Amino acid sequence: MAAIAAVVDNLSKTPAGVAEVAVLSLFFPSMNYVFFFDFAARSEFYDLPTYMATPLPMDVVFDDLKRQLWVFHVGPYFLWIILVVQIIGFPLLAVLVEHKRHGNNRRRRTFTTTPDGESSHIAIEVADLEMHFRPSIWRRTFCCARKPPVKAVDGLSLTSQKGQLLCLLGPNGSGKTTTLDMIAGFQKPTGGSINVNALPSQIGVCPQKNVLWDNLTVYEHLVFWNTIKGGTGNTESLEQLLQTCDLAKKKDTFAKKLSGGMKRKLQLACMLVGGSSVCLMDEVTSGMDPISRRVIWNAVLKERSRRTMIFTTHFLDESEVLSDHIVIISLGKVKCQGTPAELKNQYGAGYRVHLPKTTNVSGIPYRVIDSGDRYICITPDSSSAARLIATIHDSRTSEVVITGPTIEDVFLKVSHGSDVLSDSASEGETIQDKPSGGGSASNQTSTHQATFFQQVRALFLKRCVILRSQWWIYFFVLAIPIIITPLLRDFLADYDQPVCQNLLVEPDSLSAALKLGWSDMVIGPPSANETIFDAAVTSTRGSPYVYDGLFSGQPHVVNDKNNFVQYIHDQTRHITGGGMFIDNSTAPLIAYYSSTYTSDAVGLTNVFNMARTGVEIHVLIGALKGVAFYQMGK
């Protein structure tokens, strides 16, 4: 933007007016700086003082077109006014945009802090919650998108009691994370309502992805979040929280140096710090080893009495151990909810009786599964399992084991999604359906190695697939140069390649002959005398190099470089023409008066280079054009 401002103010055919400069300066602070600096530079160029409220006088330029430039009509005071507006207004605008796009959402979310809400046993109440993702206006307009909206959450209702651990279960894409995001305020619900009987600062969130600062230590994270939430925790409580989350030994460690499991523990501690009464945990134990999971479990169970917690997980044993209430979601809808015992009793797959392989199962009226080392008999209830054991007369009856229904049974039975196994498939194959032979050779994995061209083809096809959804990127990559290129021609319309004739006032190669006097020069060695002479007098179409006094005097010739240096040292006042020493055994040497780089010095240097290279060098001598010539448009 600064470069564009410089072009507009100096190289544009149409001079920039006051309105144009004001608009550009308002929207682009860098342009504001360039315009003001240009005013000050022009004042300095014309040897004038800079006054904020006074424009430059028009009599300093002779071109009527240049007089239309804004600097000749108004002072730069308005640029300072715009600067003040930018300093104050832009931060406020940034806060507004940040709050609008990424701020905590209050739409369809209410927080009750009245005495009735505090005395209520309900912590979170969600009613008919909906979240529909519709195609963007851009996609609907240009991509011919006619797909229906994606219903991530469709009429979900649930209630979380104070001091309760509520678990949301469901397959991938069922809407668990979206539900937590809407309760936390990260996303705006399409429909429904959320009521939280707590202050917004009392909500703690442990997102699925860690939100940590690499250059803050573990303890500094807790201090920061404690301050953000109101600073209710003291140093002792922070130390205790570190012990609870098994982070005491990592207290002064930077977050970037923690392992994945330690980062999840730190994220949990950031959620708990500050007295958060409502805690939302999204797969808090994801990617953790069993020992670290136990640490998280102990921390959650320790804090459950003082907080209301809602968490999601894919570990069904975790939900059974931690939760007081389970809500199973599928395709954005609640399939069932209740305590773990209620769900297992109502939706469980019955009791399993594990029998040794020596048992005769031919007369058992229930379905029997061959699990390899034993038989598993599925009975509908506990009384049926007891009667089955009573009918088995075997000396190894002590090896019979009875297991009750699990949350996994409930989950697989209730979640009727395309990505969830059915009840029959999850139980394995019965002894009647078990295949007798092994897999055929045709099912073995191929060891064929992909070629380079196959990999290139796959990458190209992947790029084509991406092009369908992000074609606009490639469109702008091609369209912007095509649109900008014709506009750039105006910048070069009056451009001429600089040549010497245009830079000099009165260039004349004949009158600017470089005269080298023989009598006031020293050269060497003698073998270079003829070479130097040819370089000075041999050129086509009249060389600017001639020897003055060619027949009236001779230069002083020395034999070696030491004599050359000594002669210059002894005869400095008399050698006004300088000297040169050129041979093939030592480095060449040239001498001239350094006080002023006159035309004689220029000629001497060029003759020196011509003698060494054998290449003709033509020069023009004259005075460079001054500022007055450019002011007059010459």
Buried (B, 14 or more C-beta within 10 A) or exposed (E): BBEBBBBBBBEBEEBBBBEBBBEBBBEBBBBBBBBBBBBEBBBEEBEEEBEEEBBBEBEBBEEEEBBBBBBBBBBBEBBEEBBEEBEEEEEEEEEEEEEEEEEEBEEBBEBBEEEEBEEBEBBBBBBEBBBBEEBEEEEEEEBEEEEEEEBBBBBBBBBBBBBBBBBBBBBEBBBBBBBBBBBBBBBEBBBBBBBBBBBBBBBBBBBBEBEBEEEBBBBBBBBBBBEEBEEEBEEEBBBEBBEBBBBBEBBEBBBEEBEEBBBBBBBBBBBBBBBBBBBBBBBBBBEBEEEBBBBBBEBBEEBBEEBBBBBBBBBBEBBBBBBBBBBBBBBBBBBBBBEBEBBBBEBBBBBBBBBBEEBEBEEBEBBBBBBEEBBBBBBEEEEBBEEBBEEBEEEEEEBBEBEBBBBBBBBBBBBEBEEBEEEEEBBEEBEEEEEEEEEEEEEEEEEEEEEEEEEEEEEEEEEEEEEEEEEEEEEEEEEEEEEEEEEEEEEEEEEEEEEEEEEBEEBEBEEBBBBBBBBBBBBBBEEBBEBBBEBBEEBEEEBBBBBBBBEEBEBBBBEBBEBBBEBBEEEEEEBEBBBBBBBEEEEBBBBBBEEEEEBBBBBBBBBBBBBBEEEEBBBBBBEEEEEEEEBEEE
